[in-house]
Amino acid sequence: MIAVEQKTPLKNYIWVLIILNIFDGMLTYFGLALGVITEANPLLSSFSPISIFMIKMLLSLCLFGLLFTPFVFIQSDKWRFFLISTNALYFTILLLHFFWILLLLAS
């Protein structure tokens, strides 16, 4: 198992990004559908909640496709740093969305 992980150093970071994107899509959909949040992204703000959810799921599918490309075998510290930074930022944003929705539903 360790040998496989060393050959595909970016795979775990991509999986985390896929999962974070799916959770973000679900939280965004429920928040928009319940009317407790608005979409702040100007590129997505004109779409319906289900359209935004489907766009995010399509993005997750594209990220999943990366797992079957030579990209996961790159041994670059720059790519690893980029993916770790992206996951950390995305996780922080996801936590903010989660707490905002909880606070709005509790009031």
Backbone torsions as a table, in degrees:
resi	resn	phi	psi	omega
1	MET	NA	-39.4	-179.4
2	ILE	-65.6	-38.3	179.4
3	ALA	-62.8	-38.1	178.7
4	VAL	-66.1	-42.7	-179.6
5	GLU	-64.5	-35.3	179.6
6	GLN	-71.5	-27.8	179.9
7	LYS	-79.8	-23.2	-179.8
8	THR	-125.1	72.4	-172.0
9	PRO	-67.4	-21.9	-176.2
10	LEU	-97.1	-6.6	-173.5
11	LYS	-59.8	-46.5	-178.4
12	ASN	-63.8	-39.2	179.8
13	TYR	-66.4	-36.1	177.6
14	ILE	-69.1	-40.4	177.2
15	TRP	-60.4	-43.8	178.5
16	VAL	-60.9	-42.6	179.2
17	LEU	-63.1	-39.9	177.1
18	ILE	-61.0	-48.3	-177.8
19	ILE	-64.7	-43.4	177.8
20	LEU	-61.8	-39.8	179.7
21	ASN	-65.9	-39.3	178.1
22	ILE	-64.6	-46.4	177.8
23	PHE	-62.5	-40.1	177.1
24	ASP	-62.1	-41.6	177.7
25	GLY	-61.4	-42.9	179.9
26	MET	-66.9	-46.1	179.5
27	LEU	-63.5	-40.5	178.5
28	THR	-63.5	-45.3	-179.6
29	TYR	-59.9	-50.8	-178.3
30	PHE	-65.6	-39.2	177.9
31	GLY	-63.7	-42.7	178.5
32	LEU	-70.6	-41.9	-178.1
33	ALA	-65.3	-35.3	178.6
34	LEU	-83.2	-9.2	178.5
35	GLY	76.6	19.4	-178.3
36	VAL	-95.3	-11.8	176.8
37	ILE	-135.9	166.0	171.3
38	THR	-124.3	153.7	179.4
39	GLU	-77.9	121.3	-178.1
40	ALA	-86.9	-18.9	-179.7
41	ASN	-74.2	115.7	-177.3
42	PRO	-63.1	-24.0	178.1
43	LEU	-74.4	-24.9	-177.4
44	LEU	-107.9	-12.0	-171.4
45	SER	-63.4	-21.9	-179.1
46	SER	-88.7	-3.1	-179.0
47	PHE	-91.6	158.0	175.6
48	SER	-74.0	161.6	179.5
49	PRO	-56.7	-41.0	-178.8
50	ILE	-68.6	-34.5	177.5
51	SER	-65.9	-41.9	178.4
52	ILE	-63.3	-43.0	178.4
53	PHE	-60.8	-44.1	-179.3
54	MET	-66.0	-37.4	176.8
55	ILE	-62.3	-43.8	179.6
56	LYS	-66.3	-36.4	177.8
57	MET	-69.1	-35.9	175.7
58	LEU	-64.1	-40.0	176.1
59	LEU	-62.5	-41.6	177.3
60	SER	-62.5	-38.6	177.9
61	LEU	-64.8	-40.1	176.7
62	CYS	-63.9	-42.1	176.7
63	LEU	-63.2	-38.6	177.0
64	PHE	-61.2	-37.9	178.1
65	GLY	-61.6	-29.5	177.8
66	LEU	-61.7	-26.8	-178.8
67	LEU	-65.1	-17.9	-177.5
68	PHE	-108.9	19.2	179.2
69	THR	-115.8	167.2	176.9
70	PRO	-64.0	-11.7	-178.8
71	PHE	-56.1	-37.5	-176.1
72	VAL	-68.8	-13.7	-178.9
73	PHE	-93.4	-1.4	-179.1
74	ILE	-63.1	133.1	-179.3
75	GLN	-102.2	42.0	-174.0
76	SER	-101.1	127.5	175.2
77	ASP	-67.5	-28.6	178.8
78	LYS	-65.1	-44.8	178.4
79	TRP	-66.5	-40.2	178.3
80	ARG	-62.1	-46.2	177.7
81	PHE	-61.1	-43.4	179.6
82	PHE	-60.4	-45.8	-178.9
83	LEU	-69.1	-39.0	177.1
84	ILE	-64.0	-43.7	178.7
85	SER	-63.3	-43.5	178.9
86	THR	-62.0	-44.3	179.4
87	ASN	-64.5	-40.4	179.2
88	ALA	-64.7	-44.4	178.3
89	LEU	-64.6	-45.1	-179.9
90	TYR	-63.1	-40.5	178.3
91	PHE	-63.3	-41.4	178.1
92	THR	-63.1	-45.0	178.4
93	ILE	-63.3	-41.0	178.9
94	LEU	-62.8	-41.7	176.2
95	LEU	-62.5	-41.3	177.2
96	LEU	-60.4	-45.9	178.4
97	HIS	-59.8	-45.5	-178.4
98	PHE	-60.0	-48.1	-178.6
99	PHE	-69.5	-37.1	176.9
100	TRP	-61.5	-44.2	179.7
101	ILE	-65.5	-41.9	177.0
102	LEU	-61.2	-44.7	179.1
103	LEU	-63.4	-41.7	-179.4
104	LEU	-69.8	-35.6	178.2
105	LEU	-72.5	-30.7	-179.0
106	ALA	-75.0	-21.2	-177.0
107	SER	-89.0	NA	NA
